[in-house]
């Protein structure tokens, strides 16, 4: 992740910071997420039944695709120099626009939206994260993740 002086963080607000590498969402990843969460809805784990739906195949859990934000964003989001740690502070909003079908390739586009000093040494970064699906005009989702940085 790129590090910049705290005084320069606001210079990045309103700018696209970049895109992640493409990541394939295969059935193994979907099944592992189902196991971890106990969400075995057929649309995610049963290819035969899912083929009979309007999607034509299994789809990733919405929360699986959302859980990829920290990993896909880690090399993109600008961070303050002297960073001791960063924690997930939540999300301001999420809109799931279309499902991620099995074997789709996705990548995350990140824009920095807001920088706020919560208290001395603590900076809250708000981003807009758009999960793009290869070959699709519409993203899987648009989310506003919050990262609390301690310097």
C-alpha positions in Angstrom: 0.0 0.0 0.0 1.2 3.5 -0.7 2.2 5.6 2.3 2.0 9.4 2.2 2.4 12.1 4.9 -0.7 12.7 6.9 -0.9 16.3 5.6 -1.2 14.9 2.0 -4.0 12.5 2.6 -6.7 15.0 1.6 -4.8 15.5 -1.8 -6.2 12.0 -2.7 -9.8 12.7 -1.9 -12.1 12.5 -4.9 -9.5 10.6 -6.9 -9.4 7.0 -8.3 -6.6 5.2 -6.5 -6.5 2.2 -8.8 -7.7 -1.2 -9.5 -6.8 -4.6 -8.1 -5.7 -7.6 -10.1 -8.4 -9.9 -11.5 -9.5 -12.7 -9.2 -11.5 -15.7 -10.3 -14.5 -16.7 -8.1 -14.6 -20.5 -8.5 -17.0 -23.0 -7.0 -14.3 -24.1 -4.4 -14.2 -20.5 -3.0 -18.0 -20.3 -2.9 -18.2 -23.7 -1.1 -15.6 -22.7 1.4 -17.5 -19.5 2.2 -20.7 -21.6 2.6 -18.9 -23.9 5.1 -17.5 -20.9 7.0 -20.8 -19.2 7.3 -23.3 -22.0 7.3 -25.1 -20.4 4.3 -25.8 -23.4 2.0 -28.6 -21.9 -0.1 -28.8 -23.9 -3.3 -28.2 -20.9 -5.5 -24.6 -20.9 -4.2 -23.7 -24.6 -3.8 -26.0 -26.7 -6.0 -24.9 -26.3 -9.7 -27.8 -28.5 -11.0 -30.6 -26.6 -9.2 -28.9 -23.2 -9.8 -28.8 -23.9 -13.5 -32.6 -23.9 -13.5 -32.7 -20.3 -12.1 -32.5 -17.1 -14.2 -28.8 -16.9 -13.4 -28.1 -20.2 -15.1 -25.4 -21.2 -12.7 -24.3 -20.9 -9.1 -23.5 -17.4 -7.8 -21.2 -16.2 -5.1 -22.7 -15.1 -1.8 -23.0 -11.3 -1.7 -21.1 -11.3 1.5 -18.4 -13.4 0.0 -17.8 -10.8 -2.7 -18.0 -8.1 0.0 -15.5 -9.8 2.2 -12.9 -9.5 -0.6 -12.6 -5.7 0.0 -9.7 -5.8 2.5 -7.5 -8.1 0.4 -8.3 -6.5 -3.0 -7.9 -3.0 -1.5 -4.7 -3.5 0.4 -2.2 -2.5 -2.3 -4.4 0.4 -3.5 -5.7 2.4 -0.6 -3.3 5.2 0.4 -2.2 5.1 4.0 -0.6 7.7 6.3 3.1 7.5 6.9 3.9 6.1 10.4 1.0 3.7 10.3 1.0 1.4 13.3 -2.1 -0.5 12.4 -5.4 -0.2 10.4 -8.7 -1.7 11.4 -12.0 -2.3 9.5 -14.3 0.4 10.9 -17.4 -0.9 8.9 -19.3 0.3 5.9 -21.4 3.4 5.3 -23.4 1.8 2.5 -23.5 -1.2 0.2 -25.6 -1.8 -2.9 -25.5 -5.2 -4.6 -26.2 -4.5 -8.2 -25.8 -7.9 -9.9 -24.6 -11.3 -8.8 -21.2 -12.8 -9.4 -21.6 -16.0 -11.3 -19.3 -18.9 -10.7 -16.0 -18.7 -12.5 -16.4 -14.9 -13.1 -13.3 -12.7 -12.8 -13.6 -9.7 -10.5 -11.5 -6.7 -9.6 -11.9 -3.8 -7.2 -11.8 -0.2 -8.2 -11.1 2.2 -5.3 -11.7 5.9 -5.0 -10.8 7.8 -1.8 -14.0 9.7 -0.7 -13.2 11.3 2.6 -10.4 11.7 5.3 -11.3 12.6 8.8 -9.1 12.9 11.9 -11.1 11.1 14.6 -8.7 12.1 17.4 -5.0 12.8 17.5 -3.2 9.9 15.8 -6.4 8.3 14.4 -7.5 8.9 10.8 -10.7 7.6 9.3 -10.5 6.9 5.5 -13.7 6.4 3.6 -13.5 4.9 0.1 -15.8 3.9 -2.6 -15.1 0.3 -3.6 -16.7 -0.9 -6.9 -16.4 -4.6 -7.6 -16.1 -4.9 -11.4 -17.0 -8.2 -13.2 -15.0 -8.9 -16.3 -17.1 -8.4 -19.5 -19.9 -6.7 -17.7 -21.0 -3.1 -17.9 -22.5 -3.3 -14.4 -20.5 -3.9 -11.2 -21.4 -6.5 -8.6 -21.6 -3.9 -6.0 -20.7 -0.4 -4.9 -19.7 -0.1 -1.2 -18.2 2.5 1.1 -15.7 0.8 3.4 -14.2 2.7 6.3 -10.6 2.1 7.5 -9.4 3.5 10.8 -5.7 4.2 10.7 -3.6 4.6 13.9 -0.3 6.6 13.5 
